[in-house]
Amino acid sequence: MSTPFFFLSSAFVFFMFVDSLIFQQLFILGVAVIYLLILRNIFAFLYQSKTYQPYALENIYSYVNMTSLFLFFANFYGLILFLRWPVWLSIILIFLLTSFLFMRTLWSHKIDWQKGKLYILLIGILLAEAGYVLSLLPTSYLFNALILILIYYLLMNIIRDYLAHLINEKNLRKYLLITLSLTIIAFLTTRWY
């Protein structure tokens, strides 16, 4: 149940940075719908196995973990920007949360801990380093969080497919194309301070 907890806690903190009433209402609605999907699939998995769709929880947990990480990353950069939160503390928290939620993603995909423990540490270190570099850029907190989550998306999918022996050229091209396209769009549309 750590995935729903992290999702709700990251959404709660992020809500403080949303200043428009319309966006606040849309954000609350989105969080409620995602939380409902999580609970509904857990209930179907445990008590209504005939209606449960195979791999639904694995897919939902992967995307909810990514959403939680995006919100946490935005929260950390928002705290640095608005409240002069120490950068070093954010980097440590990025490492810990990324490693933990990636471990949960591997667990939901039934990948053995022994096979994944080195990669859990590796993805945490890479995201912490990227997080530090992004903290030096004159960009918004949402842009920094988006770039970090795109790096996470690319690494998570490649490592997960590699450990599950499902890696192929078509999937690699898809992950790279999505990551590069969204990164280019983000760089072209962001506000530089």
N, C-alpha and C positions, 0 to 999 in steps of 0.2 A: 504493500500500500504506500510505499515511499513515492512512487511516481505521482499519484494524485496530490499528495501532501506538498511535494516540491512545486507542482504546477500551481496550486492555490496560493502558496506562500509567495512565489515569484509574481503572480498576478496581483496579489494584494499590495506588494511594495510598488510595483509598476504603476498601479492605479494612482498613486500619489503624484506621478509625473504627468498625468493626463490632465490638461487644463480646460479643455472644451467639454461642455455639458453633453453635447451630442456624441462625441467620441467616448465619453465616460459611459453613457448608456449602451452604446454599441459594444464597448469593451466588456461590460458586465454581461451582456447578452451572449457574446462569444464565449466567455469563460464558462458561463452556465451551460451552454450547449455542449462544449467539449467535456465538461465534467459529467454531464448526463450520459454522453456516449461512453465514457470510461466505465461508469457505474453499471450501465445497461449491459455492456459486454462482459464485465466481471460476473454479473448476475446470471447472464445466459451461459457463461462458461461453467459456473458452479451448479446451477439448478435447472437449466433448460438446454441440455446438451444437444437436443435435436434442432434447436433454432440457432445454435452458435455457429458462426461462419469460421471455417478453419483459418488460422493465422490472423484473425481479427485483432486479438489482444496484442500480438507481436507488432503488428503494423501501427496500431493506435499508440502503444507505448513508445515506439520509436519516434513518432511525430510529436507526441506530447512531451517527451524528453527534450526534443529539439526546441519546441515552443518554450518550455520552462527555461532552458539554457539561454535562449534569445532574451527572454524577459529578465533573467538574472544578469546577463551581460549588460543589457540596457540599464538596469538598476545600478550596477557598479559604476558604469561610466557616468550616469546621471548624478550619483552621489559624489563622484570625483569633481564633476563640473559645477554642481550647485552647492555642495556642502563641504568642499575641500577634503573629501574622504582620502586617506592615504592610498597612493597607487599601489604600493607594495602589498597592502592588505587585499586589495581587489585582485591582484595577480595570484596570490595564494588561494583566495576563494575560487577564482576561475579554475585553477588547477584541481582543487578538491572536488568541486561540483562537476566539472567535466569528466574527471576520472570516475566519480561515483555513478553519474547518470549513464556513462558509456558502459560501465560494468552492468548496470541494470538492463541496458539495451541488449548486451550480449547474453545475459541471463534469460531475457524474454525470448530470444532466438535459440535458446537451448545450446549455447556454445559453452564448452567446458571451461571452467575457471583456469585450469592449468594451461590450456592453450591460449587464453586471452590475457593473462595477467601482465605480460610484458607490454602488450599493445594498449592496455588500459593506462599504464604509466606513461607510455610514449605519447598517446593522444593528449593526456593531461599536460605534459611538458610542452608539447608543440602549441597547444592553445594558450598556455600561460605566456610563452614567448611572444606569440602573435598578439596577445592582449596587451603586453607591455609596449610593443612597437606601435600599436594603434593608439595607445594613450598619449603618444608623443605627437600625433597628427592633429592639426587644427580642424577637426571635424565634429559633427554632432554625435551625441551619445547613441542615437538610433543607428547611424551609419556604422559606427564602430561595432555595435552589437550585430548588425547584419553581416558585416565582413567576417566576424568571428564565427557566426553560425554557418556561413557558407563554407568556411574552412572545416568546421566540424562535420557538416553534411558530407563533404567529399571524403574526408578521412574515415568517418564512421562507416559509410557504405563500402568503401574499398576494403577496409579491414574486416568488416562483417562478412562480406562475400568471400574474402580470402580464407578466413577461418572456417567458413561453412562449405568450402570447396565449390563455390558457385560463381567464382570470378570468371568473367569472359570479356572479350573485347567490346561487345555491344554495350554491356552495362558500364564499362569504363568510359566509353565515349559519351554515353548518356549523362553520367555523373559529371564529367568534365565540361560538357556543353552547358548543362544547367548552371554549374558553378561559375563558369566564365561569363556566360550571358548575364546573370544577375549581378556579378561583380562589375562588369562594364556599365550596366545600367545604373548601378549604385554610384560609381565614380562620376558618371556624366550628370547625374541629377542631384548630387549632394551639395549642400551649402558648405563652403570653406570659410573658416573664420580667420 
